[in-house]
C-alpha cells in the first residue's frame, strides 16, 4: 500500500527499525512552532494509547542554539490533539489553548484548558 501511495519506503523502514529497537517507548514529534528567535517542538514520549504519556517542549534559542527540554504534563494519545489544539508563541510567551468543544471537555478531564509559559523562565 505504501508503494502504491508513493510513500518513501526508506522513512517507513527507519520508523519500523526505531520501534523495533525502542518498543513503545518512542519519542513522537507532534508539532513545531517557530518565530525569528525560537523554535518550539512538541514531543510526546509514547508508551501506550491508554496510559498517560509525558509531553515535552523542546525549546531552542536560535541565537545561542541552546535547547531546553521541559515536561509540560501528561496525556493519553487520545487527549493530545484536544489539549494542544492551539499553540502560539511570541518572543516572551508560549500559550496553549485546548479545543473548546463539548467532546474536548469529556476527553480532557483534569487537563488545564489554557496554559502560558514564560520563555525566559523556560530557558534558565
C-alpha positions in Angstrom: 0.0 0.0 0.0 2.9 2.4 0.8 4.4 1.8 -2.6 1.1 2.3 -4.3 0.5 5.5 -2.4 4.1 6.7 -3.4 5.3 6.9 0.2 9.0 7.0 1.0 9.9 3.4 1.9 13.2 4.5 3.5 11.3 6.6 6.0 8.9 3.7 6.7 11.7 1.3 7.3 13.5 3.8 9.6 10.3 4.1 11.7 9.9 0.3 11.8 13.6 -0.1 12.9 13.2 2.6 15.6 10.1 0.9 17.0 11.8 -2.5 16.9 14.7 -1.1 19.0 12.7 1.1 21.4 9.4 -0.6 21.5 6.5 1.6 22.6 8.9 3.9 24.4 9.4 6.1 21.4 9.6 9.9 21.1 6.9 11.2 18.7 7.1 14.6 17.1 3.7 16.3 17.5 4.1 19.9 16.3 6.5 22.7 15.6 6.0 26.4 16.2 8.7 28.9 15.5 9.4 32.6 15.2 12.5 34.7 14.4 14.1 33.9 17.8 12.8 30.5 18.9 12.0 27.0 17.7 9.5 25.0 19.7 9.0 21.3 19.1 6.3 19.4 21.0 7.3 15.8 21.7 5.2 13.0 23.1 7.0 10.1 24.8 4.6 7.4 23.6 4.3 4.4 25.8 0.7 3.2 25.0 -2.6 4.6 23.8 -4.3 4.1 27.1 -1.6 5.4 29.6 -0.8 9.0 30.1 2.4 9.8 28.3 4.9 12.6 29.1 4.6 15.6 26.9 7.7 17.9 26.4 8.6 21.2 24.8 12.0 21.2 23.2 12.6 24.9 23.1 15.6 26.2 21.1 17.0 29.7 21.2 18.1 30.3 17.6 20.7 32.9 18.6 22.6 30.7 21.1 21.5 27.3 19.7 20.7 26.2 23.2 17.8 23.8 23.6 15.9 23.1 26.8 13.5 20.2 27.3 10.5 21.0 29.6 8.0 18.4 30.7 4.6 20.2 30.4 2.4 17.4 31.6 1.0 14.0 30.7 -1.8 13.0 28.4 -3.1 9.9 26.6 -2.6 9.7 22.9 -6.3 10.4 22.6 -6.1 13.6 24.7 -3.0 15.2 23.0 -4.9 16.6 20.0 -7.7 18.1 22.1 -5.3 19.5 24.7 -2.6 21.0 22.4 -5.2 22.3 19.9 -3.7 25.8 19.5 -0.1 26.7 20.4 1.1 30.3 19.9 4.5 31.7 20.6 5.8 35.3 20.9 9.3 36.3 21.9 8.2 36.2 25.5 5.4 33.7 25.9 4.2 30.3 24.8 0.4 29.8 25.1 -1.6 26.6 24.8 -5.4 26.7 24.3 -7.3 23.4 24.3 -10.1 22.7 22.0 -13.3 24.2 23.4 -15.8 21.6 22.0 -18.0 19.5 24.3 -16.1 16.4 23.2 -12.8 18.0 24.3 -14.3 18.7 27.7 -15.1 15.0 28.0 -11.7 13.8 26.8 -9.6 16.3 28.7 -10.9 15.6 32.2 -8.4 17.4 34.6 -6.0 18.7 32.0 -5.8 22.5 32.1 -7.6 24.2 29.2 -5.2 27.1 29.0 -1.5 27.2 29.8 1.0 30.0 29.5 4.8 29.8 29.8 7.4 32.5 30.2 10.2 31.8 27.7 12.9 33.4 29.8 11.9 31.1 32.7 11.9 28.1 30.5 15.4 28.9 29.1 17.0 29.2 32.6 
